[in-house]
Amino acid sequence: MDEVQRPDVVDPGLDETIKKITPELIEKTVNEVLTKECAARLKTYIETCVHCGLCADACHFCLSHDGDPSYSPVGKVKNTLWEILRRKGRVSPEFIKQAARIAYTECNACRRCSMYCPFGIDIAYLLMTVRRICSLMYVVPQYLQDTVNSHAATMNQMWVQTDEWIDTLMWQEEEAAMEVKQSRIPLEVEGAGFMYSVIGPEPKILAQLLGYFAQIMAVVNYNCRKNGEPELTWTMPATDGWDNSNMAMYSGDFETMGRVERLHWDTAMRLKVKRVVMGECGHAFRGAVYDGPKWVGWHHTPIPMVHAVDFYHEIISSGKIKIAKKYEKPITVQDPCNIVRGRGLGKKLRYIMEAACADFRDVEPRFEHNYCCGAGGDAVNCGPPWTRTRVRGNRVKAEQLEATRAEIVVTPCHNCHSGIEDIIKGYKLGMHVKFFSEILVEVMEIPEELKV
């Protein structure tokens, strides 16, 4: 491994766990992953890469560190996986610690670099392979491992117990009804049109988002009845399986990832819903639609899933929600990597922003070329010890946002929300961050019969 200088960061998940592993365990773990899980895909990528370095211009970490090659995607692979392969897994615990630091805290697995690679190599996959090796030896940032432990124990990322989940839904139903009459959060409705699926932080620290969705659906279904159209019936589960986030996917604990995703889809199938509408989160969409189903051996999800951006586009473009008065403050938007670069929802995201906002100011670059928020790929779940690393690694995002001169940034993704908040604070941009649902409840037309 090249000598790479980084500020010291204390993290027991890395510092203490390497004291418990041996060179023999490392070699055994590496060879099991490389021979039993990777096979041709890894071999193809490794042998195709010509070390050209064109991916460097794609990486916000590299750009934000003035082109330091050790932060480039190819540099990160060179200092981790290539060295592991060259030494056939015979590396030291200290090497594994440094490789974990690079793979977990200096890469967001955003896949922007793959767009710049002339061969389309999935460089994020290579660094995720490093994470997989580290995870099997529990060399994982402490905060991230705690989140994975929560998934394993409670099937959600925030240690939310079932009674707490139900109490929160009932509380938010009451809150929503004080804003819009007929607001409800239906539980355990078999055969509903869709199951609304959210992630752990919503009942834990952002419960108002559940109430906002209830208000939106009250207006949607009132307008459906008024226009003689079928209602968009929906439900939420009163059991585990409601959390569609999956931090284990990014930690490298694919076994826990598979358990979480299987329960999520089993819950949707138990309720016999027609589809799943997922809240504003990008990584959760990736876990539920792509990585999770593949790990449990499915070709595709057993029930169709749409992201919140897709759903909001549907209800706004169809007239089920009307805009009373557009949001007036200067506003811009963040493209979540996993639903824009990974799903192509950039145009639909702009449609709903322009429909709801009078002074929408787009970023440049945008769509699939937009920069990652710096928090995705579970970097944000590595916790406070690594916040400064993330913020320093995304100066280009701060410059991009500042250039819009907007006051508000909409982030239809929880990780983006946290990442952009940290960047705004770190670079003193004086902006505020909102989810799209927060904008929509402000600007939607509420029928007289539903006004409180």
C-alpha positions as CSV (number, residue, x, y, z in Angstrom):
1,M,0.0,0.0,0.0
2,D,1.3,3.5,-0.9
3,E,2.0,5.8,2.1
4,V,-1.3,7.7,2.3
5,Q,-1.4,10.5,4.9
6,R,-4.7,11.0,6.6
7,P,-5.7,12.9,9.8
8,D,-6.0,10.6,12.8
9,V,-9.5,9.5,13.7
10,V,-10.3,7.4,16.7
11,D,-12.9,4.7,15.9
12,P,-13.0,1.6,18.1
13,G,-14.7,-0.3,15.3
14,L,-11.4,-0.1,13.4
15,D,-8.8,0.5,16.1
16,E,-9.9,-2.3,18.6
17,T,-11.2,-5.0,16.2
18,I,-7.9,-5.3,14.4
19,K,-6.3,-6.4,17.7
20,K,-8.5,-9.5,17.6
21,I,-7.7,-10.7,14.0
22,T,-4.7,-12.6,12.8
23,P,-2.9,-12.8,9.5
24,E,-4.2,-16.3,9.2
25,L,-7.8,-15.2,9.6
26,I,-7.3,-12.4,7.1
27,E,-5.9,-14.7,4.5
28,K,-8.7,-17.3,5.1
29,T,-11.4,-14.6,4.9
30,V,-10.0,-12.9,1.8
31,N,-9.7,-16.2,-0.1
32,E,-13.2,-17.3,0.8
33,V,-14.7,-14.1,-0.5
34,L,-12.6,-14.1,-3.7
35,T,-13.2,-17.7,-4.6
36,K,-16.8,-18.3,-3.4
37,E,-18.5,-14.9,-3.9
38,C,-16.7,-12.8,-6.6
39,A,-15.7,-15.2,-9.5
40,A,-15.8,-13.9,-13.0
41,R,-17.2,-10.4,-12.3
42,L,-14.2,-9.4,-10.2
43,K,-11.7,-11.1,-12.5
44,T,-13.2,-9.2,-15.5
45,Y,-13.0,-5.8,-13.8
46,I,-9.5,-6.3,-12.5
47,E,-8.1,-7.5,-15.8
48,T,-9.9,-4.9,-17.8
49,C,-8.7,-1.8,-15.9
50,V,-5.7,-0.2,-17.6
51,H,-5.0,2.2,-14.7
52,C,-5.7,5.2,-16.8
53,G,-7.0,7.4,-14.0
54,L,-9.8,8.9,-16.0
55,C,-12.1,8.1,-13.1
56,A,-10.3,10.7,-10.9
57,D,-12.3,13.6,-12.4
58,A,-15.5,11.9,-11.4
59,C,-14.9,11.5,-7.7
60,H,-15.9,14.3,-5.4
61,F,-13.3,13.2,-2.8
62,C,-10.5,13.5,-5.4
63,L,-11.8,16.8,-6.8
64,S,-12.2,18.2,-3.3
65,H,-8.7,17.3,-2.3
66,D,-7.2,19.1,-5.4
67,G,-6.7,16.0,-7.4
68,D,-4.8,14.0,-4.8
69,P,-4.4,10.7,-6.6
70,S,-4.8,8.7,-3.4
71,Y,-8.4,9.9,-3.3
72,S,-9.1,8.9,-6.9
73,P,-11.2,5.7,-7.4
74,V,-8.4,3.9,-9.0
75,G,-6.0,5.0,-6.2
76,K,-8.4,3.7,-3.6
77,V,-8.6,0.4,-5.4
78,K,-4.9,0.3,-5.8
79,N,-4.3,0.8,-2.1
80,T,-6.8,-1.8,-1.1
81,L,-8.1,-4.6,-3.3
82,W,-5.2,-4.7,-5.8
83,E,-2.7,-5.1,-3.0
84,I,-4.9,-7.8,-1.3
85,L,-4.9,-9.7,-4.6
86,R,-1.2,-9.1,-5.2
87,R,-0.3,-10.6,-1.8
88,K,-3.0,-13.3,-2.1
89,G,-4.6,-12.1,1.1
90,R,-1.4,-12.1,3.1
91,V,-1.8,-8.7,4.6
92,S,-1.5,-7.4,8.1
93,P,-4.3,-6.3,10.5
94,E,-3.0,-2.7,10.2
95,F,-3.4,-3.0,6.4
96,I,-7.0,-4.1,6.9
97,K,-7.7,-1.2,9.1
98,Q,-6.4,1.3,6.5
99,A,-8.3,-0.6,3.8
100,A,-11.5,-0.3,5.8
101,R,-11.0,3.4,6.4
102,I,-10.6,4.0,2.6
103,A,-13.5,1.7,1.6
104,Y,-16.0,2.9,4.2
105,T,-15.2,6.6,4.7
106,E,-13.7,7.7,1.4
107,C,-16.1,6.1,-1.0
108,N,-19.8,6.6,-1.2
109,A,-20.3,3.8,-3.7
110,C,-22.2,6.4,-5.8
111,R,-20.9,4.9,-9.1
112,R,-20.3,8.3,-10.7
113,C,-16.8,7.1,-11.5
114,S,-18.1,4.2,-13.6
115,M,-19.6,6.8,-16.0
116,Y,-16.1,8.2,-16.6
117,C,-14.4,4.8,-17.0
118,P,-13.9,4.0,-20.7
119,F,-14.7,0.4,-20.0
120,G,-17.6,1.0,-17.6
121,I,-16.0,-0.8,-14.7
122,D,-18.1,-0.8,-11.6
123,I,-15.4,0.6,-9.2
124,A,-17.9,0.8,-6.4
125,Y,-18.3,-2.9,-6.6
126,L,-14.5,-3.3,-6.1
127,L,-14.5,-1.2,-3.0
128,M,-17.7,-3.0,-1.8
129,T,-15.7,-6.2,-2.0
130,V,-13.2,-4.7,0.4
131,R,-16.1,-3.8,2.7
132,R,-17.3,-7.4,2.5
133,I,-13.9,-8.7,3.5
134,C,-13.7,-6.3,6.4
135,S,-17.3,-6.9,7.6
136,L,-16.7,-10.7,7.9
137,M,-13.9,-9.8,10.4
138,Y,-16.0,-7.1,12.1
139,V,-13.5,-4.4,11.1
140,V,-16.3,-1.9,10.6
141,P,-16.7,1.7,11.9
142,Q,-18.4,1.5,15.3
143,Y,-21.5,3.6,14.5
144,L,-22.1,1.7,11.3
145,Q,-21.8,-1.7,13.0
146,D,-24.2,-0.6,15.7
147,T,-26.7,0.3,13.0
148,V,-26.2,-3.2,11.4
149,N,-26.7,-4.7,14.8
150,S,-30.0,-2.9,15.1
151,H,-31.1,-4.3,11.8
152,A,-30.2,-7.8,12.9
153,A,-32.0,-7.5,16.3
154,T,-35.0,-5.3,15.4
155,M,-35.3,-5.4,11.6
156,N,-34.9,-1.7,11.5
157,Q,-31.9,0.6,11.8
158,M,-33.0,2.7,14.8
159,W,-33.8,0.1,17.5
160,V,-37.5,1.0,17.2
161,Q,-39.7,-1.6,19.0
162,T,-43.0,-2.7,17.5
163,D,-45.1,-0.9,20.1
164,E,-43.2,2.3,19.6
165,W,-43.8,2.0,15.8
166,I,-47.5,1.7,16.2
167,D,-47.7,4.5,18.8
168,T,-45.8,6.8,16.5
169,L,-48.2,6.1,13.6
170,M,-51.3,6.7,15.8
171,W,-49.7,9.9,17.1
172,Q,-48.9,11.2,13.6
173,E,-52.4,10.3,12.4
174,E,-53.8,12.5,15.1
175,E,-51.4,15.3,14.2
176,A,-52.2,15.0,10.5
177,A,-56.0,15.2,11.2
178,M,-55.5,18.5,13.0
179,E,-54.1,19.9,9.7
180,V,-56.3,18.1,7.1
181,K,-59.6,16.4,7.9
182,Q,-59.9,12.7,7.0
183,S,-56.2,12.2,7.3
184,R,-55.5,8.6,8.3
185,I,-52.7,6.1,8.5
186,P,-54.4,2.8,7.7
187,L,-52.8,-0.2,9.4
188,E,-52.9,-3.9,8.2
189,V,-55.4,-3.3,5.3
190,E,-55.2,-6.5,3.3
191,G,-55.4,-6.0,-0.5
192,A,-54.7,-2.2,-0.4
193,G,-53.5,-0.5,-3.5
194,F,-50.1,0.0,-2.0
195,M,-48.0,-0.4,1.2
196,Y,-46.2,2.8,2.2
197,S,-42.7,1.9,3.3
198,V,-40.3,4.2,5.2
199,I,-36.9,4.0,6.9
200,G,-36.0,3.9,10.6
201,P,-35.3,7.7,11.1
202,E,-38.9,8.6,10.3
203,P,-40.5,7.1,13.4
204,K,-37.4,7.9,15.5
205,I,-36.5,11.5,14.7
206,L,-38.6,12.7,11.7
207,A,-42.1,11.4,12.6
208,Q,-43.7,14.5,11.0
209,L,-42.9,13.0,7.6
210,L,-45.4,10.2,8.3
211,G,-48.0,12.8,9.1
212,Y,-47.3,14.8,5.9
213,F,-47.9,11.7,3.8
214,A,-51.2,11.1,5.6
215,Q,-52.3,14.7,4.8
216,I,-51.2,14.2,1.1
217,M,-53.2,11.0,0.8
218,A,-56.3,12.5,2.4
219,V,-56.3,15.2,-0.3
220,V,-55.5,12.7,-3.1
221,N,-58.4,10.4,-2.2
222,Y,-60.8,13.3,-1.7
223,N,-60.0,14.5,-5.2
224,C,-60.4,10.9,-6.5
225,R,-63.9,10.6,-5.0
226,K,-64.8,14.1,-6.3
227,N,-63.7,13.2,-9.9
228,G,-65.4,9.8,-9.8
229,E,-62.1,7.9,-9.9
230,P,-61.0,4.9,-7.7
231,E,-59.3,5.9,-4.5
232,L,-55.6,5.1,-4.0
233,T,-56.0,2.8,-1.1
234,W,-53.0,2.3,1.0
235,T,-51.7,0.8,4.2
236,M,-48.8,0.4,6.6
237,P,-47.8,-2.7,8.5
238,A,-48.2,-3.0,12.3
239,T,-45.4,-5.6,12.4
240,D,-41.7,-5.7,11.8
241,G,-40.9,-5.4,8.1
242,W,-41.9,-1.7,7.7
243,D,-38.3,-0.5,7.5
244,N,-37.0,-0.5,3.9
245,S,-33.6,0.9,4.7
246,N,-30.7,-1.5,4.7
247,M,-27.4,-0.3,6.2
248,A,-26.2,-3.9,6.2
249,M,-26.1,-3.8,2.4
250,Y,-23.3,-1.2,2.6
251,S,-21.5,-2.5,5.6
252,G,-20.8,-5.8,3.8
253,D,-23.0,-7.9,6.0
254,F,-25.0,-9.4,3.2
255,E,-26.6,-12.1,5.4
256,T,-28.3,-9.5,7.5
257,M,-29.2,-7.5,4.4
258,G,-30.9,-10.6,3.0
259,R,-32.9,-11.1,6.2
260,V,-34.1,-7.5,6.3
261,E,-35.1,-7.5,2.6
262,R,-36.9,-10.8,2.8
263,L,-39.0,-9.7,5.8
264,H,-39.8,-6.4,4.0
265,W,-41.1,-8.2,1.0
266,D,-42.8,-11.0,3.0
267,T,-44.7,-8.2,4.8
268,A,-45.9,-6.7,1.6
269,M,-47.0,-10.1,0.3
270,R,-48.7,-10.9,3.5
271,L,-50.8,-7.7,3.1
272,K,-51.5,-8.7,-0.5
273,V,-50.9,-5.1,-1.7
274,K,-50.6,-4.3,-5.4
275,R,-47.4,-2.4,-5.1
276,V,-45.0,-0.7,-2.6
277,V,-44.5,3.1,-2.5
278,M,-41.2,3.9,-0.8
279,G,-40.5,7.1,1.0
280,E,-37.9,9.6,0.1
281,C,-34.7,7.6,0.4
282,G,-32.2,6.5,-2.3
283,H,-30.1,3.8,-0.7
284,A,-33.2,2.0,0.6
285,F,-34.6,1.9,-3.0
286,R,-31.3,0.3,-4.2
287,G,-31.4,-2.3,-1.4
288,A,-35.1,-3.2,-1.9
289,V,-35.1,-3.3,-5.7
290,Y,-31.6,-4.4,-6.6
291,D,-29.0,-5.6,-4.1
292,G,-31.4,-7.3,-1.6
293,P,-33.4,-9.4,-4.1
294,K,-30.3,-10.5,-5.8
295,W,-28.7,-11.8,-2.6
296,V,-31.8,-13.8,-1.7
297,G,-31.9,-15.3,-5.2
298,W,-34.7,-13.4,-6.8
299,H,-34.5,-12.0,-10.4
300,H,-36.8,-9.1,-9.4
301,T,-39.0,-8.0,-6.6
302,P,-42.1,-10.0,-5.9
303,I,-44.3,-6.9,-6.0
304,P,-43.6,-3.7,-8.0
305,M,-42.0,-0.8,-6.0
306,V,-42.0,2.9,-6.9
307,H,-39.9,5.6,-5.2
308,A,-41.6,8.7,-3.7
309,V,-40.4,10.9,-6.6
310,D,-42.2,8.5,-9.0
311,F,-45.3,8.6,-6.9
312,Y,-45.4,12.4,-6.4
313,H,-44.9,12.8,-10.2
314,E,-47.9,10.4,-10.7
315,I,-50.3,12.3,-8.4
316,I,-49.3,15.8,-9.5
317,S,-49.3,15.1,-13.2
318,S,-52.6,13.3,-13.0
319,G,-54.2,16.2,-11.1
320,K,-54.9,14.2,-8.0
321,I,-53.0,16.9,-6.2
322,K,-53.4,20.5,-7.3
323,I,-51.0,23.3,-6.5
324,A,-52.7,26.2,-4.8
325,K,-49.7,28.6,-4.7
326,K,-46.1,27.8,-5.7
327,Y,-43.4,27.8,-3.1
328,E,-41.7,31.2,-3.5
329,K,-38.2,31.0,-1.9
330,P,-35.3,30.4,-4.2
331,I,-34.9,26.6,-4.2
332,T,-32.6,23.9,-5.7
333,V,-32.5,20.1,-5.6
334,Q,-30.1,17.3,-4.9
335,D,-30.1,14.2,-7.2
336,P,-29.9,11.1,-5.0
337,C,-27.5,8.8,-6.7
338,N,-29.5,5.6,-6.4
339,I,-32.7,7.0,-7.9
340,V,-31.3,9.3,-10.5
341,R,-28.0,7.8,-11.7
342,G,-29.3,4.3,-10.8
343,R,-33.0,4.7,-11.8
344,G,-33.3,7.6,-14.1
345,L,-35.8,9.7,-12.1
346,G,-34.0,13.1,-12.8
347,K,-36.6,14.4,-15.2
348,K,-39.5,13.4,-13.0
349,L,-37.8,15.1,-10.0
350,R,-37.5,18.3,-12.0
351,Y,-41.1,18.0,-13.0
352,I,-42.4,18.0,-9.5
353,M,-39.9,20.7,-8.4
354,E,-41.1,23.0,-11.2
355,A,-44.7,22.2,-10.5
356,A,-44.4,23.1,-6.9
357,C,-41.8,25.9,-6.9
358,A,-41.9,29.4,-8.4
359,D,-38.1,30.0,-8.3
360,F,-36.5,26.6,-9.0
361,R,-32.7,27.0,-9.6
362,D,-31.1,23.8,-11.0
363,V,-27.6,22.7,-10.2
364,E,-24.8,22.1,-12.6
365,P,-23.8,19.3,-13.3
366,R,-27.2,17.6,-12.8
367,F,-29.1,14.4,-13.4
368,E,-26.8,11.4,-13.5
369,H,-23.7,13.6,-13.6
370,N,-24.6,15.3,-10.3
371,Y,-22.2,15.0,-7.4
372,C,-23.0,12.6,-4.6
373,C,-24.1,14.1,-1.3
374,G,-21.1,12.6,0.4
375,A,-23.2,10.8,3.0
376,G,-24.5,7.9,0.9
377,G,-23.0,4.5,0.7
378,D,-23.4,4.4,4.5
379,A,-20.6,7.0,5.0
380,V,-23.1,9.0,7.1
381,N,-23.7,6.0,9.3
382,C,-20.0,5.8,10.1
383,G,-21.0,8.5,12.6
384,P,-19.6,11.7,14.1
385,P,-15.9,10.6,14.1
386,W,-16.0,10.8,10.3
387,T,-18.2,13.9,9.7
388,R,-15.2,16.1,9.0
389,T,-13.8,13.6,6.6
390,R,-17.1,13.6,4.7
391,V,-17.4,17.4,4.6
392,R,-13.8,18.0,3.6
393,G,-14.3,15.4,0.9
394,N,-17.2,17.3,-0.8
395,R,-16.1,20.8,-1.2
396,V,-17.2,20.6,-4.8
397,K,-20.8,20.0,-3.7
398,A,-20.6,23.1,-1.5
399,E,-19.4,25.1,-4.4
400,Q,-22.1,23.7,-6.6
401,L,-24.9,24.6,-4.2
402,E,-23.5,28.0,-3.4
403,A,-23.5,28.8,-7.1
404,T,-27.3,28.5,-7.3
405,R,-27.8,31.2,-4.7
406,A,-30.8,29.2,-3.5
407,E,-32.1,29.4,0.1
408,I,-33.6,25.9,0.2
409,V,-32.2,22.5,-1.0
410,V,-34.7,19.7,-1.6
411,T,-33.3,16.3,-0.9
412,P,-35.7,13.4,-1.7
413,C,-33.4,11.0,0.2
414,H,-32.6,10.7,3.9
415,N,-28.8,10.2,3.4
416,C,-28.7,13.2,1.1
417,H,-30.7,15.2,3.7
418,S,-28.1,14.6,6.3
419,G,-25.1,14.9,4.0
420,I,-26.3,18.2,2.5
421,E,-27.0,19.6,6.0
422,D,-23.4,18.8,7.1
423,I,-22.0,20.5,4.0
424,I,-24.1,23.6,4.5
425,K,-23.0,23.8,8.1
426,G,-19.3,23.0,7.4
427,Y,-19.0,25.6,4.6
428,K,-21.4,28.1,6.2
429,L,-23.7,28.3,3.2
430,G,-26.7,29.6,5.1
431,M,-29.2,27.3,3.3
432,H,-31.8,25.0,4.7
433,V,-32.7,21.4,3.7
434,K,-36.2,20.0,3.1
435,F,-37.8,16.8,1.8
436,F,-40.2,17.3,-1.1
437,S,-43.2,16.2,1.0
438,E,-42.5,19.3,3.3
439,I,-42.8,21.5,0.2
440,L,-45.9,19.7,-1.1
441,V,-48.0,20.0,2.1
442,E,-47.3,23.8,2.0
443,V,-48.4,24.4,-1.5
444,M,-51.1,21.8,-2.3
445,E,-54.7,22.9,-2.6
446,I,-56.7,21.7,0.3
447,P,-60.4,21.3,-0.5
448,E,-62.7,23.4,1.7
449,E,-64.3,20.3,3.1
450,L,-60.9,19.1,4.4
451,K,-59.8,22.4,6.0
452,V,-59.7,22.4,9.8
